[in-house]
Amino acid sequence: MQIGFLIKLNETNYEDWVDSIKLFLAISCVDAALTKDEPCIPTDTSSSREKMKYERWDHSNKICLMTMKHSTEKTIKDNIP
């Protein structure tokens, strides 16, 4: 599935849009931010595993937000801070 095939969010298709987004992100293996709670922000004393877990979640979150923004019509996007 390519990003160009995502349904654009408009005033009437929220449920279809959400399903489209979830499917795309799951297939792309970047849906961790949608399916898992945000891990604690690592500190200097955090283990490398904890740091990696946070980095993966953070990357997923950025991709999820960018994908949602890309698949939202301009009229809606302009009204979201």
Phi, psi and omega per residue, in radians:
M1 nan 2.319 3.124
Q2 -1.837 2.692 -3.071
I3 -1.046 -0.490 3.123
G4 -1.150 -0.292 -3.137
F5 -1.590 -0.039 3.124
L6 -1.158 2.541 3.064
I7 -1.272 2.348 3.067
K8 -1.418 2.269 3.089
L9 -1.193 2.245 3.004
N10 -2.294 -2.873 -3.059
E11 -1.278 -0.194 -2.981
T12 -2.187 -0.011 -2.982
N13 -2.211 0.570 -3.050
Y14 -0.956 -0.863 -3.079
E15 -1.080 -0.765 3.103
D16 -1.124 -0.685 3.132
W17 -1.097 -0.808 -3.140
V18 -1.052 -0.801 3.118
D19 -1.044 -0.731 3.137
S20 -1.094 -0.799 3.134
I21 -1.093 -0.845 -3.114
K22 -1.052 -0.765 3.129
L23 -1.099 -0.842 -3.132
F24 -1.032 -0.813 -3.102
L25 -1.206 -0.619 3.096
A26 -1.172 -0.783 3.117
I27 -1.096 -0.613 3.140
S28 -1.413 -0.054 3.131
C29 1.064 0.623 3.094
V30 -2.244 0.551 -3.080
D31 -1.673 0.220 -3.098
A32 -1.000 -0.661 -3.119
A33 -1.175 -0.389 3.103
L34 -1.557 -0.407 -3.009
T35 -1.937 -0.227 -3.103
K36 -2.268 2.606 3.062
D37 -1.190 2.645 3.099
E38 -1.122 2.212 3.079
P39 -1.256 2.872 3.101
C40 -1.087 2.482 3.078
I41 -1.149 2.239 -3.083
P42 -1.161 2.651 3.074
T43 -2.043 -3.115 3.115
D44 -1.078 -0.487 -3.104
T45 -1.628 0.004 3.127
S46 -1.204 2.593 3.113
S47 -1.278 2.837 3.113
S48 -1.108 -0.558 3.093
R49 -1.136 -0.766 3.114
E50 -1.113 -0.706 3.123
K51 -1.130 -0.746 3.136
M52 -1.130 -0.723 3.124
K53 -1.048 -0.775 3.127
Y54 -1.165 -0.740 -3.141
E55 -1.055 -0.733 3.103
R56 -1.109 -0.789 3.141
W57 -1.119 -0.771 -3.131
D58 -1.077 -0.746 3.094
H59 -1.078 -0.790 3.113
S60 -1.034 -0.781 -3.139
N61 -1.048 -0.783 3.129
K62 -1.086 -0.764 3.137
I63 -1.150 -0.727 3.118
C64 -1.056 -0.820 -3.128
L65 -1.122 -0.734 3.126
M66 -1.135 -0.695 3.139
T67 -1.147 -0.766 3.119
M68 -1.104 -0.742 3.127
K69 -1.108 -0.748 -3.138
H70 -1.097 -0.586 -3.055
S71 -1.732 0.424 3.100
T72 -2.014 2.324 3.137
E73 -1.095 2.598 -3.051
K74 -0.978 -0.685 -3.109
T75 -1.084 -0.587 3.095
I76 -1.408 -0.789 -3.107
K77 -0.986 -0.683 -3.109
D78 -1.154 -0.318 -3.112
N79 -1.746 0.104 3.122
I80 -1.893 2.174 -3.133
P81 -1.172 nan nan
